[in-house]
Amino acid sequence: MENTIEIRELVKVFGQDTVLKGITRDFEAGKIHGVVGNNGSGKTVMFKCICGFLQPTSGAVTVGGKRIGRDVDFPEDLGLIIETPGFLPQLSGIKNLEILASLKKKIGLKEIADTIRRVGLDPMSSKPVGKYSLGMRQRLGIAQAIMEEPKLLILDEPMNGLDKNGVAEMRALFKSLATDGRTILLASHNIADIETLCDTVCEMDAGVMTVL
């Protein structure tokens, strides 16, 4: 099925360190899948393998029937936040997103402005991103991930830096995106995010995945 993620015997080794130890898991399309685990458990490395940013040492990742690194370099129709979103600090939020959107030419200024509003920011603000608070940068990162309406979203700690209201707003946003049929992989240290949002939950611990 489109945007179902299939992981088979996924191993990733860095030097002497085996970070992923034979992970096998299907993430069904159209659901929110929670991934929990401490820092260093392998969550982000697994996400990077799914995105095509890292090549597995062995095993395979298939998204929508296409094997990553063989049939395609990256999953088609993907939005993501992995680690701190990187923006040009001297430019406004909307200018940053305009530059990113120009790469694929899928959307125009109206869609960008609508997305910025959707995450609770002001598209008309000329404030440079370098002067944004951590929470504002995170909202802009979420806007960047969702602005082209991707069918697959990979969100690694998307609530970082958000206050209580911001967390509530983003939870509502992610729920609405899943209702539209998107597949979402969500890593969060906040168990309330996982309990509130996720259809399935698995835990990573020292490169081993357990379904909860």
KANORBEL-V732469 format. One line per field, one symbol per residue. phi: phi as a letter, one per 20 degrees, with the letter a starting at -180 (. if undefined). burial: I if it has 24 or more other C-alpha atoms within 12 Angstrom, else O. A space follows every 10 residues. Layout:
phi=???
burial=???
This chain:
phi=.gmfdddclf ccddmedeec dmfcaddffm cddecdqfgn fogfffgfff fnfceffbnb ccclndffnc fbfcgfmdcb ccmfgdcffe dfgffgfgff fffdlecdff ffffffffen ddfefegfff dffgffffff ffgffdfelf eccdcelfeg nefgffffff ffffffffff nfecdcdbee ffgfffdeec ccddblnddc ee
burial=OOIIIIIIII IIOOOOOOII IIIIIIIIII IIIIIIIOOO IIIIIIIIII IIOIIIIOII IIIIOIIIIO OOOIIIIIII IIOOIOIOOO OIIIIIIIOI IOOOOOIOIO IIIIIIIIII IOIOOOOOIO OIOOIIIIII IIIIIIIIII IIIIIIIIII OIOOOIIOII IOIIIOIIOO OIIIIIIIOI OOIIOOIIII IIIIOIIIIO OO
